[in-house]
Amino acid sequence: MVTRRSFLTATGAAAALALTGNLPDLVDAVGISHRTDKRPLFTLGVASGDPLPDAVVIWTRLAPGPLEPFGGMDDRTVKVEWEVAEDEMFRRVVRRGTAHARPEYAHTVHVDVRGLRPWRHYFYRFRAAGQISPIGRTRTAPAPSDEPAVTLAVASCQAFYDGFYTAYQDVVRREHDVVLFLGDYIYEVGVGPTAGVRNQAVPVDFAGEISTLDEYRARYALHKTDPDLLAAHAAAPWIVTLDDHEVEGNWAGYVSEDGLPHDDFLVRRANGFRAYWEHMPLRLDQSPDGPSIRLHRHLRYGRTADLSVLDTRQFRDDQTSTGGWLPPDEVSTDPARTITGDAQERWLLDTLGRSTSRWNVVAQQVAMAQLDRKTGPELELPMDTWNGYAASRDRVLSGVRDQGVRNFVVLTGDLHRSVASDLRVNFADPSTPAIGSEFVTTSISSGKDGVDADATGRALLAENPHVKYQNVQRGYLSCRLDRSAWTSEFRIVDRVVTPGGTASTRATLVVEDGHPGTHLA
Amino acid sequence: MLRRLALAAVPLTLLVPAVAVATGNHVEISATPQPVEVVPLPCFPAGKVMLGMTNTGRKPTIADMRVSGDSALTLSRHQFSSYLPVDQLVKAPLEITVPRGTAPATHTVDLTVGKERLEVPVVIKPVPARDNLLLGEQAVASSTNGNMRLCGGVDGNADSAQWGASGWHDNTKGVFPDTYGVDFVQTTTIGRVVLQTLDSTTYPAAVMGIRDFDAQVRTGSTWTTVGAIRGNVQGRVTVTFAPLAVDALRLVIRDSNDHGYSRIVELEGYSS
């Protein structure tokens, strides 16, 4: 019998024997102990993601020097043991095995743990070179026929230099079943020597905009030096998708916003995708093939929810003009225009059409509801969002209406503001019925502290009858789905430019089962 | 018994890392120019070399280049990793610097990708004679925007068209004053300061350039204003004064024509 205490303090051969007793593991642990570098290996924590009823991905990376070249590792492959248990003490281990942390994957480890039971909490940890990782907690998805209440946290946009990730303390405290992250996990622009508001020493290597794989990898490591982020990964499985800053601000399909030539941009995109997959708890199905990645995917939470995760960057047409707030023009209203690409659009409508779940959730990047910020009859819309791809939005929302999709809810990031809206096919006519709801989560840190309402926020409420709520502070969205209602609590942190901010519910919005559209509780 | 088994197995463990090495077999390494010339001044525009990897195999790959140099050299990167399509040169910049006072000599930087290796010669040059006494000296600023370089205003490039790569601006939009200048390592006589603020066809000085600034020099710990410009709309502005032996020189920028950032393409200083 191994107690938790003895496991966590044992090292080297003794621990290897105690854990598994088999020779290959023992040999490897001792072999690696010849490393002269004795620093901690699990500096970037652990993570889990994409839960299924019988499976979940667990993740870690070995990085004794997270901000150093190669994370402080040499070019050897390292064996990493893992185990999954029903209890935090690891007395009831249900799965264990050995994985390889390979240099060509930046010594990251992804294990697709199968054979688990539905809707259960599990605990997991890794061991390499006699060192034990922090313990992560995860939860599988419910069985297909079950319909439990589900809690989820929705987050996006965590510019490192703009603020502390205090919101994640609240994500952990409120014990969500799953965390959805909707993009801008990193920012590609330079980070100064004191990391903006953080006053944290950052090597000069981080000062420039990134484009090579080593630079993207180092940027993930930098963001993962925040302990609140690591704690949130260790507390619940994450389901993630990327937006623009994981590659380059406002990139669109094959088009670089920095004006990089096509071939150079595809290499940069491939580097961004590679580092993204390496550092996220994603399955092999999501592993990029050079400049292509399959991020749109379907996950089920029993009969409670069907979740369609989108990628609105890789297959979109280029933004009209600058992608800023502009009046609609012949480009943004071109009927052939797409933000999803044709294949993903068909897949989405098929997936929604086949669903038998109570809540049909689309987790994606950019605002879908019409967001006019210009006073009076003229429109001024954010062209980087579905607003700049009107025909694409019409096809999706018409498809939702025509197929009678039940309880359609869109979850969105990107804007650095909280917005709750009704969705309708024709936003210009408030008398037409709502066919769903959209909840835009604000940023974790991007934009610094923010304010309750700015000019744009006030205009959004005044000009758009379908917009029910807005706020421009930092935070995340805490949701609960059950048989009678969807409840979204906009959790707002009073400050992020200094540590120690406090989270509270700024507003609660509800969607009642069978009644499309949202309202303040 | 346990210990003996373990030791016997160590060589097997060392054989494991085959994969990363194998990918290097089809990667060609390049570096341009060669030799790399380095001038031992902190902001001098030398020591720049473009590293390259070309995948000469049949399939795209991921490659990791390790960059190492003599201990005399400071390298801006020790790693260059990238996705490599077939037959496409993929590039990344490396900057090599050496401490002030480093004697002329030849060194090498080693580039390795798996078994491939390239030795790049690095020549340390003597500090050239300079009329512009700010050229290459250590720049000091109140703040520097993340996309700009602290050295960008004293790197000898006064071309507004290359502003993005070779200029400087602060990181406090709409907040003034900002300061930018040079700390000399020895007392230096200055009688004329020339500012090249941003002034291109796209971004004319009257719209984006520095509008109000004071030129100041420091002797010991005392700053003295030697010239004050207000309402400037020109790209190139000269401030002349009775030459002084000074320890530092700076501009205190009080406003720009867009009231946003203080944009310096180049700041120069002359003895008269």
Interface residues (C-beta under 8 A of the other chain):
Chain A: A13 L17 L23 L26 V27 D28 V30 G31 I32 H34 P69 F70 D75 R76 T77 K79 R102 P103 E104 Y161 V189 G190 V191 G192 V204 D205 A207 G208 E209 S211 T212 L213 D214 R217 D263 D264 L266 V267 A270 N271 R274 G290 P291
Chain B: L2 R3 L5 A6 L7 A9 V10 L12 T13 L14 V16 P17 V19 A20 V21 T23 P60 I62 D64 R66 S76 R77 H78 Q79 F80 S81 S82 Y83 L84 P85 Q88 V90 A92 S143 T144 G146 N147 R149 N171
